[in-house]
Each structure stands twice: as structure tokens, then as C-alpha cells.
Amino acid sequence: MRFADGSEPPLSQGVRVGPFLFTSGQGPLDPVTGEMPADFGAQVRQVLANVEAVVAAGGGDRTSITRCTCYLADPSHFPQFNAVYREFFADCTPLPARTTVVARLVREGVLVEVDAVAALG
């Protein structure tokens, strides 16, 4: 990922500490195209796919995700966020622990961001 000025952000996409993988906040950019959907539901799906990709790179899958912190730019999106999130984690029992907050997100056009913790065994 690069900023508009061509620089890279000073972070790791994920850091493993013992059996745990901590992801950085994942936004809705498609890693292949660099495009960001305008639709909120599509942004949520892309964000969760990005979280899953970081966890997969560390050796896990969505069932490894134990905790998510979710950031929404607009509280009115909360019901739609819950619907997409529930669909994404439909096969996961138990569901990850979760905190959801409303925040002003840094990048223009970003409506949602999620970071996660995964237990990789």
C-alpha cells in the first residue's frame, strides 16, 4: 500500500507474537486494483476480505479471528455493518469478540476500518 505521494505507511500489516497475530487497521482498498468502493456494504466486504488476507498470510483463516475492533465513520451504517459482518462470520462459532466505535477516519472516502486479533495456535 502506498500513500498518494508514493510513500509507504510506517506500519506492518500484521505482527505475530507467540500464537497471536495482530493486524493493522484494514481499509476498503482493493489490494489488486487500488480502487475503493463508494458503497458502504461493498466497503465492509472489502475490509473484511483484507483482514482475512492478512490473517491467511500469517497462517490462519477467518475462524482464527478472535477479536475485532471496528470503526465506522457514520453511526447510521451500524445496522448494515452488522448484517455484512454477521454474513462474513456466519460459519464461525463463537463469533469474534468485538468493539465498534464511531470515529473520524483518516483517509477521504473511507467509511469503515477493522483491525483484528487471530489465534494461530
C-alpha positions as a printed NumPy array, in Angstrom:
array([[  0.   ,   0.   ,   0.   ],
       [  1.221,   3.479,  -0.832],
       [  0.033,   6.962,   0.012],
       [ -0.864,   9.387,  -2.781],
       [  2.645,  10.885,  -2.545],
       [  4.186,   7.444,  -3.269],
       [  5.406,   6.813,   0.272],
       [  4.523,   3.723,   2.265],
       [  2.81 ,   3.929,   5.661],
       [  5.038,   3.25 ,   8.686],
       [  3.34 ,   0.027,   9.802],
       [  3.185,  -3.734,   9.417],
       [  0.007,  -5.281,   8.02 ],
       [  0.229,  -7.896,  10.764],
       [  2.572,  -8.804,  13.588],
       [  2.759, -12.26 ,  15.149],
       [  3.535, -12.518,  18.847],
       [  3.555, -16.126,  20.024],
       [  0.305, -17.716,  18.888],
       [ -1.384, -14.36 ,  18.208],
       [ -1.486, -12.275,  15.044],
       [ -2.37 ,  -8.598,  15.446],
       [ -3.471,  -6.88 ,  12.251],
       [ -3.243,  -3.204,  11.495],
       [ -6.492,  -1.487,  10.668],
       [ -7.637,  -2.603,   7.245],
       [ -9.448,  -0.198,   4.981],
       [-11.586,  -0.789,   1.901],
       [ -8.91 ,  -0.554,  -0.793],
       [ -8.751,  -3.488,  -3.174],
       [ -5.1  ,  -4.621,  -2.94 ],
       [ -5.003,  -5.575,  -6.631],
       [ -6.664,  -2.571,  -8.239],
       [ -6.127,   0.094,  -5.57 ],
       [ -9.797,   1.013,  -6.035],
       [-12.137,   1.824,  -3.168],
       [-15.858,   1.118,  -3.497],
       [-18.191,   4.026,  -2.752],
       [-20.991,   1.763,  -1.445],
       [-20.837,   1.14 ,   2.312],
       [-21.717,  -2.581,   2.119],
       [-19.053,  -3.124,  -0.534],
       [-16.536,  -1.294,   1.655],
       [-17.341,  -3.587,   4.591],
       [-16.912,  -6.683,   2.426],
       [-13.561,  -5.416,   1.114],
       [-12.35 ,  -4.515,   4.606],
       [-13.217,  -7.961,   5.953],
       [-11.597,  -9.637,   2.921],
       [ -8.456,  -7.578,   3.612],
       [ -8.458,  -8.645,   7.277],
       [ -8.881, -12.257,   6.2  ],
       [ -5.992, -11.935,   3.712],
       [ -3.618, -10.655,   6.411],
       [ -4.676, -13.481,   8.737],
       [ -4.233, -16.022,   5.908],
       [ -0.733, -14.675,   5.201],
       [  0.04 , -15.417,   8.852],
       [ -1.237, -18.997,   8.568],
       [ -4.833, -18.653,   9.779],
       [ -8.3  , -18.176,   8.379],
       [-11.447, -16.348,   9.405],
       [-12.163, -18.959,  12.111],
       [ -8.836, -17.942,  13.717],
       [-10.076, -14.384,  14.294],
       [-10.873, -13.941,  17.985],
       [-11.333, -10.19 ,  18.292],
       [-12.191,  -7.246,  16.023],
       [-12.202,  -3.539,  16.608],
       [-14.455,  -1.873,  14.069],
       [-14.512,   1.806,  13.184],
       [-17.473,   3.412,  11.418],
       [-17.489,   6.956,  10.064],
       [-21.285,   7.226,  10.347],
       [-23.395,   5.667,  13.125],
       [-26.346,   5.271,  10.73 ],
       [-24.339,   2.498,   8.986],
       [-24.319,   0.32 ,  12.122],
       [-27.282,  -1.939,  11.158],
       [-25.875,  -2.571,   7.666],
       [-22.416,  -3.183,   9.145],
       [-23.897,  -5.794,  11.495],
       [-25.641,  -7.564,   8.613],
       [-22.488,  -7.822,   6.467],
       [-20.318,  -8.735,   9.482],
       [-22.763, -11.493,  10.525],
       [-22.753, -12.869,   6.951],
       [-18.936, -12.836,   6.812],
       [-18.573, -14.704,  10.126],
       [-21.602, -16.999,   9.596],
       [-19.506, -20.179,   9.912],
       [-17.578, -19.008,  12.982],
       [-18.575, -20.241,  16.414],
       [-18.106, -18.423,  18.596],
       [-18.205, -15.093,  16.803],
       [-15.156, -12.916,  17.452],
       [-15.333, -10.577,  20.425],
       [-15.929,  -7.103,  19.051],
       [-15.898,  -3.414,  19.817],
       [-17.449,  -0.957,  17.381],
       [-16.802,   2.76 ,  17.601],
       [-17.76 ,   5.773,  15.545],
       [-14.683,   7.732,  14.535],
       [-13.454,  10.231,  12.02 ],
       [-11.41 ,   8.071,   9.671],
       [ -8.204,   9.475,   8.229],
       [ -8.5  ,   8.772,   4.524],
       [-11.07 ,  10.6  ,   2.39 ],
       [-13.968,   8.34 ,   1.372],
       [-13.217,   5.582,   3.893],
       [-16.422,   4.685,   5.733],
       [-15.193,   1.656,   7.692],
       [-11.969,   0.162,   9.035],
       [-11.346,  -3.035,  11.041],
       [ -8.384,  -4.421,  12.924],
       [ -8.274,  -7.92 ,  14.344],
       [ -6.506, -10.393,  16.572],
       [ -6.208, -14.003,  15.439],
       [ -5.155, -17.041,  17.47 ],
       [ -2.944, -19.172,  15.253],
       [ -2.164, -21.964,  17.697]])
